[in-house]
Amino acid sequence: MTLIARKVTQNSFYILAGRIAALGFNMITIVVLARYWGKETFGVFSYALVFVGFFALLPDFGMQPVLVREISKNRSRLDAVWSNALTIKVVFALIAFIAANLYAGLAFDDPLLRSAILILSLTLFVTTKSSTVRVAFESVFYADMQIKYPVLFQLIDGVVQTAIVLLLVWLRADTVWILACYVLANLPGLLATLVVFFRHNRISFSPDRKVLQWLMRESFPLALYLAMMLVYDRLDVLFLQHFWGEEAVGLYSAAFRLTAPMAFIPFAITTTIYPLLARGNQAGSPDLDQLFGLGLKILLLIGISIGMVSTLFAPLLINLLYGADFAASGRPFEILIWSQSVFFLAFFLIDYNNSQQRQRRNTLYILLMLVIGFVVQHGLISRFMIHGAAWAKLLLNTLGVFLLAALTWKSLSGRQHRAFMKIVLFLLAFIGIEMIHLLGWIGPLAALVGFLALALAINRMLFDPVEKQQIGQAFRAVLSRRQRERKESISSDG
């Protein structure tokens, strides 16, 4: 069993287990708030989150991939790189907080919307849902591949947030109080992060103008990418609010808020591989071809599995969670799940470019997608409301995978070319069956039969025997370690 497979599987296990649990708590929170507030107030909450997200781009500044990459390559640079990154993030977070609330005070008449923006903008300092101040501390754990710590602390956030929201809804609390506690629930996880960080790292805080300028230059292409990515990603909400109002935003957000957190899946895979990819040009580095192919294949397998489940149960799940008032969100929910599954591959290619210091390709990719996305989403949303928004996501994410591959193609080896072509052919086959189902030409059971036939073909044609053996050995090693730790825990308790 290779070291690569063991590291990837173990760290992926931590992230997937933690994020699945966090996704469950997030789902409970979103469902409870949507039912309690109704479509219009839930739409205000969703719009405020999107609004604050735009200003979060400033303290984010695309710095996390640079931090992880540089610290994983050269641990001796920790003090200089981390100190200056934290300085930039704190200053920019303060500027973003002030700017967001000044703009909201001038642009919006709704007092509830202004209050929501004021409260939610505090997340710039405490949350991990945007890559702002707190993520500066977590980046060191990712670079050292000590992923269990940020996963555990993010899970604490989810547990506390869900418990507080449930309590306040049960008490029939005011919307403003719920929003305030929604933000403050991040404090226990933040405090735990700080304690463990300073226990594991002896930091000599040493701001340096040259390092600061270097960080800004290195991160700037990623900052441009993230700014355009956020606009591209949230054009749907802006167009829905413009053409159809806050009720449409609430209906769409009911589906989107359940699917967006699924980004933790490609995040889990790429985060565990990223430090290894970043060392890819160094002597004795792991095999880039193997990492590239294995990462994409695992993401394809997970994505299509989730998509198949959505084909059978998505509308039923929406009705079960939200009730009849949100029934219109069912089909968009199914489409959005498939669009997220497609985006898994794009996510991996984006991080691959970052790890190889080719982040400018990602900036060009998102610039082109922003132009195309504006036209596509404007046309579909203005005519088909929330269904148009969901179809636009699926169409654009599929196109995005091909565009990223075209921009990255010349730097890939022949082995990487072959792996990517196989993966894309299978992806298109699954999307084709799903589109036929969505158009009403076949039922969900017939679609499932087609999916299963393709899944059998994947088992035979996509993973070679060595990869199957490595994955199986890695998972068995992780499970045996969990059993050993459990026995040791029982023995120590005894």
Stockholm file with secondary structure:
# STOCKHOLM 1.0

chainA/1-494         MTLIARKVTQNSFYILAGRIAALGFNMITIVVLARYWGKETFGVFSYALVFVGFFALLPDFGMQPVLVREISKNRSRLDAVWSNALTIKVVFALIAFIAANLYAGLAFDDPLLRSAILILSLTLFVTTKSSTVRVAFESVFYADMQIKYPVLFQLIDGVVQTAIVLLLVWLRADTVWILACYVLANLPGLLATLVVFFRHNRISFSPDRKVLQWLMRESFPLALYLAMMLVYDRLDVLFLQHFWGEEAVGLYSAAFRLTAPMAFIPFAITTTIYPLLARGNQAGSPDLDQLFGLGLKILLLIGISIGMVSTLFAPLLINLLYGADFAASGRPFEILIWSQSVFFLAFFLIDYNNSQQRQRRNTLYILLMLVIGFVVQHGLISRFMIHGAAWAKLLLNTLGVFLLAALTWKSLSGRQHRAFMKIVLFLLAFIGIEMIHLLGWIGPLAALVGFLALALAINRMLFDPVEKQQIGQAFRAVLSRRQRERKESISSDG
#=GR chainA/1-494 SS CCHHHHHHHHHHHHHHHHHHHHHHHHHHHHHHHHHHHHHHHHHHHHHHHHHHHHHTHHHHTTHHHHHHHHHHHCGGGHHHHHHHHHHHHHHHHHHHHHHHHHHHHHHCCCHHHHHHHHHHTTHHHHCSSSSSHHHHHHHHHHHTTCTHHHHHHHHHHHHHHHHHHHHHHHTTCCHHHHHHHHHHTTHHHHHHHHHHHHHHCCCCCCCCHHHHHHHHHHHHHHHHHHHHHHHHHHHHHHHHHHHHCHHHHHHHHHHHHHHGGGGHHHHHHHHHHHHHHHTTTSTTCCCHHHHHHHHHHHHHHHHHHHHHHHHHHHHHHHHHHHCGGGGGGHHHHHHHHHHHHHHHHHHHHHHHHHHTTCHHHHHHHHHHHHHHHHHHHHHHHHHHHHHHHHHHHHHHHHHHHHHHHHHHGGGSCHHHHHHHHHHHHHHHHHHHHHHHHHTTSSCHHHHHHHHHHHHHHHHHHTSCHHHHHHHHHHHHHHHHHHHHHHHHHHHHHC
#=GC SS_cons         CCHHHHHHHHHHHHHHHHHHHHHHHHHHHHHHHHHHHHHHHHHHHHHHHHHHHHHTHHHHTTHHHHHHHHHHHCGGGHHHHHHHHHHHHHHHHHHHHHHHHHHHHHHCCCHHHHHHHHHHTTHHHHCSSSSSHHHHHHHHHHHTTCTHHHHHHHHHHHHHHHHHHHHHHHTTCCHHHHHHHHHHTTHHHHHHHHHHHHHHCCCCCCCCHHHHHHHHHHHHHHHHHHHHHHHHHHHHHHHHHHHHCHHHHHHHHHHHHHHGGGGHHHHHHHHHHHHHHHTTTSTTCCCHHHHHHHHHHHHHHHHHHHHHHHHHHHHHHHHHHHCGGGGGGHHHHHHHHHHHHHHHHHHHHHHHHHHTTCHHHHHHHHHHHHHHHHHHHHHHHHHHHHHHHHHHHHHHHHHHHHHHHHHHGGGSCHHHHHHHHHHHHHHHHHHHHHHHHHTTSSCHHHHHHHHHHHHHHHHHHTSCHHHHHHHHHHHHHHHHHHHHHHHHHHHHHC
//
